[in-house]
Amino acid sequence: MTQVRYIILKNKRRIVIALSSVFILLLYFSRNLSIIVPFIITIVALILFGYIDKAFSLRFPERYYIFTFLIFIMGTVIGGTVPFGLYYRIPIYDKIIHFTSPILISAIVFFILNRLNITLKWKLLMTVGLVFGMLGLFEIGEYLSDVLFGTLHQGVYLFDFAEKVKYEVVVTPIHDTMQDLILGLFGSLVFVVFESIEVWHKKRSLKSS
């Protein structure tokens, strides 16, 4: 019993992060049109982000908390709930989210990787790889949710909120998945371009001063 307790205490941070992450994923993939669930997801995500920040002494600037808030509030509350439901009212909204969110996620990932003693090229390459890996895992989660629980995470649909029935398939699941991955990759590459330009400008300013 003492051994188990020691292992739990030693890995407390990892256990808290793992359980919180599982909780967020379960809530997300079981979400319905109720606005309460997405709000809970957003709050838990912010708390978890703050916990990771303090636990690992990352010292995220405030803007990264805003990024996290925007990713969840735009993707869950405004995207999939009444009275908003923009995923089901404006088909292109789904693609906007899958392009812009990876830009914000890339900024967070790069901030962490920037501590490593490696060249900028490798930091940016690792950022793109990690973000794209996250997107792939996310799409796998959506697929499993649709298959196991009959949700409609993959695909783009117009939805009749009055009758609460799907009434038009705008993008089929397979095309939606591939488009989301491509847009996500483009989003992370956009971050790479802007970060490279910013670093280049800083170096140029240092040389001229």
C-alpha positions, 0 to 999 in steps of 0.5 A: 500500500505504501508503494502504491501511495509513493507511486501516486504521489510521485506521479501526481502531476501526470495523473491529474493531467491525464485524468483531466485530459480524459475528462475533457475528451469524454465531455467533448465527444459526448457533447450535444446541443446543450450549451452547458457541456461545452462551457464545462469543457472550456472551464476545465481546459483553462484550469488544466492549462493553468495547472500544467503552466504552474506544475512545469514552471512554463510561465506562459504569457497571458495571451496563451491563456486567451488562445486556449480560451478562444480555441475551446469557446469558438470550437465548442460553445459557439460552434456546436450549441444552441443558440449559436450552432455555427457548425450547422448554420455556416458550413465554412465555419468548420473549416475556419476553425480547423485553419485558425486553431492550429495557428494558436496551438502552434504558438503554444507548442513553439513557446514550450519547444523554444526552451530547447537548446536546438536550432530554430529550424528544428524547433519549427519542424517539431512544432509542425510535427507535433501539432499535425500529430495532435490533429490526427489523434483528434480526427481518430477520436472523432471517427471512433465517437461517430462509430461507437456512439453515433455522433456526427463529429465527422462530416459537415451538415446543415441542421434544422434546430426546430425539428432537431434533425440533420437535413443536408450533408454538405461535406462527407466524413472522409472529405471532411477529415482530409480537408481538416487535416490539410487546413490544419497543416496549412495553419501550422505552416502559416505560424512557421512563416510568421515566426521565421519572419519575426526572428529574421526581423529581430536579427536584422534589428540587432545587426543594424543597432 
